[in-house]
Amino acid sequence: MQHVRYALAVSALLTAAGAAAQVQPPPAGNPPAPAPAPQAAPPATASPTESVPYGAGLKVNLSPDGSKYFRIINWHQVWTRYNRNNTGSQHVAGDPQDNTFDVGLRRSRVLLYAQLNPRFLIVTHFGINNQNAVSGGVGIGDPGKKPQLFVHEAMVEYKVFKYLNIGAGLHYQNGISRMTRASTLNFLAYDAPISNWPTIEKIDQFARWMGIYAKGRIGKFDYAVSMNDPYATSQTATPATLPTNVADYNPRNSHKTYQGYFAYEFLDQEANLLPYQVGSYLGTKRVFNIGAGFLFNKDAMFSRPNALPNTLPQDPFTLPYKTHNLGILSADVFFDTPLNKDAGTAFTAYGVYYNYNFGPNYVRNIGLLNPSTAGGSAAIPGAGTLRGNAYPVVGTGSALYGQAGYLLPKNVLGEKARLQPYAAWQHGRYEGLDAIGAKNVNVYDLGANVLLDGHNAKLTLNYRARPDYSNPQDINYRPEVTLQTMIFL
């Protein structure tokens, strides 16, 4: 009965949003009394009009010709969610919780960029992510409070000539895939699969890198390459803390990370001033791109091939261990096109393949905006705890992700709102799961965007069927229902 109440509450929120989006006629007034003498007709009451396109948004020109300007973008993504937790999950330590109904901040960001002229670009991006009542904060003794406001990007760029721009700083000019460079403002689905950011918060800073990059476009060929310093990570890890023959990030990694992404644009060309790739154009462009990318970091991983001795040495790094290169390859395709311009219909599809090499049997569990802070099993060696909504997201092996959406005709929700249903599928086949006899990973998403003002104001309702690997030989699927409310200016 409790699940039914949650479903009714979410449905009521979406219905109310759709109703609010309908055009309301002005209230009828009484006709004026007859005048004894002819009078000028009163001015006509303004009728409702369609929303003006957002265009350049909060942009301030600093020169008459607009060559000098700055722009501010601010957005919040709020999740209202019901989640059936993984087996053994605890809201906080000692508080078992089979399911959760919560509200959280998935993202809260500010982005500023400016150009002195078309040759110079500066970008500053800061904000918070993944705060709910029990996690995401830095309050002493209160883990959900006062989240850390941190810099996502701080980069400068110079245009060398027509085909080459170079930049440096904390940047998002990522390699691997289109979705590794995704804009979080215009997703088709409610969020990314996270397999697109396979090193997130390990050797990068929330999918950003400290280094130098080069980008450009030659005809219909678009490219971005970078060389970066990997962030120091896993400083408590030693050969003694590793499961036998299971890799982890090497705490003594000082080799540069190299990455790149290359795409050929068959139809309309996309903007490439900023690195953020659009998830859905809502029928405003005809885009068909194929791309490929890579990431390489020498000796980024390490493992211990033998069992631990009965007596550990004083320095655990005197134990025999191996280092492994981290290598990732990808190939993807993106297609977005209007179908009927009069009706406003459009179709969007994206598919990507990843090949990951993190060293032997590496698997990593991740749970987005995890509602649990304790409990859960550790059934997959070295992968972390399967609490809350976590499941194996990346690992040595391969992954597939695909999504498709259809923008319905303009009149489905009235003149002021649009409806865009979508479906997505994530698949992972990882060496570490094969080693313990577990099945491959499959995650299914089905949802719809209610676009109140394009991507600038929208509601997204998503149903997810997620595998619970608490018992890897007997996997059960758990439901998640998420209502995302998003506005960006």
Secondary structure, 3 states (H helix, E strand, C coil): CHHHHHHHHHHHHHHHHHHHCCCCCCCCCCCCCCCCCCCCCCCCCCCCCCCCCCCCCEEEECCCCCCCEEEEEEEEEEEEEEEECCCCEECCCCCECCEEEEEEEEEEEEEEEEEEECCEEEEEEEEEEEECCCCCEEECCEEEEEECCEEEEEEEEEEEECCEEEEEEEECCCCCCCHHHECCCCCCCCCCCCCCCCCCCCCCECCEEEEEEEEEEECCEEEEEEEEECCCCCCCCCCCCCCCCCCEECCCCCCCEEEEEEEEECCCCCCCCCCCECCCCCCCCCEEEEEEEEEEEEEEEEECCCCCCCCCCCCHHHCCCEEEEEEEEEEEEEEEEEEECCCCEEEEEEEEEEEEECCCCCEEEECCCCCCCEECECCCCCCCCECCCCEEEEECEEEEEEEEEEECCHHHCCCCCEEEEEEEEEEEEEHHHHHCCCCCEEEEEEEEEEECCHHHEEEEEEEEEEEECCCCCCCEEEEEEEEEEEEEC
